């Protein structure tokens, strides 16, 4: 078991970093959604500026 970990430590670290980044992206998207922020950044309720009638 320790041989496996020693041989693959680089892959394991990269995988953990990628998983952590994905978790943070999902966390902040959910947090923003609960605060009423839209995903497109224009402040509309539809979630995509191309499909709404929001005018700046």
C-alpha positions as CSV (number, residue, x, y, z in Angstrom):
1,X,0.0,0.0,0.0
2,X,2.8,2.4,0.9
3,X,4.6,1.6,-2.4
4,X,1.4,2.5,-4.3
5,X,1.2,5.8,-2.5
6,X,4.8,6.6,-3.0
7,X,4.7,5.8,-6.7
8,X,1.5,7.8,-7.4
9,X,1.9,10.8,-4.9
10,X,2.0,13.3,-7.8
11,X,-1.2,12.0,-9.4
12,X,-2.9,11.9,-6.0
13,X,-2.0,15.5,-5.2
14,X,-3.2,16.8,-8.6
15,X,-6.4,14.9,-8.2
16,X,-7.0,16.3,-4.8
17,X,-6.4,19.8,-6.0
18,X,-8.8,19.4,-8.9
19,X,-11.5,18.0,-6.6
20,X,-10.9,20.9,-4.2
21,X,-11.3,23.5,-7.0
22,X,-14.5,21.8,-8.2
23,X,-15.9,21.8,-4.7
24,X,-15.1,25.5,-4.3
25,X,-16.7,26.4,-7.6
26,X,-19.9,24.5,-6.7
27,X,-19.9,26.0,-3.2
28,X,-19.6,29.6,-4.4
29,X,-22.3,29.0,-7.1
30,X,-24.7,27.7,-4.6
31,X,-23.9,30.5,-2.1
32,X,-24.4,33.1,-4.9
33,X,-27.7,31.5,-5.9
34,X,-28.9,31.7,-2.3
35,X,-28.0,35.4,-2.2
36,X,-30.0,36.1,-5.3
37,X,-27.1,36.6,-7.7
38,X,-27.5,35.4,-11.3
39,X,-25.0,33.2,-13.1
40,X,-24.6,35.6,-16.0
41,X,-23.6,38.6,-14.0
42,X,-26.0,41.1,-15.4
43,X,-28.4,41.0,-12.4
44,X,-31.4,39.5,-14.2
45,X,-33.5,36.6,-12.9
46,X,-33.3,34.4,-16.0
47,X,-29.7,33.3,-15.7
48,X,-28.6,34.2,-19.2
49,X,-28.5,37.8,-20.6
50,X,-29.2,36.6,-24.2
51,X,-32.6,35.3,-23.2
52,X,-33.9,38.2,-21.1
53,X,-35.0,41.7,-21.7
54,X,-32.6,43.2,-19.3
55,X,-31.2,46.5,-20.5
56,X,-28.3,48.4,-18.9
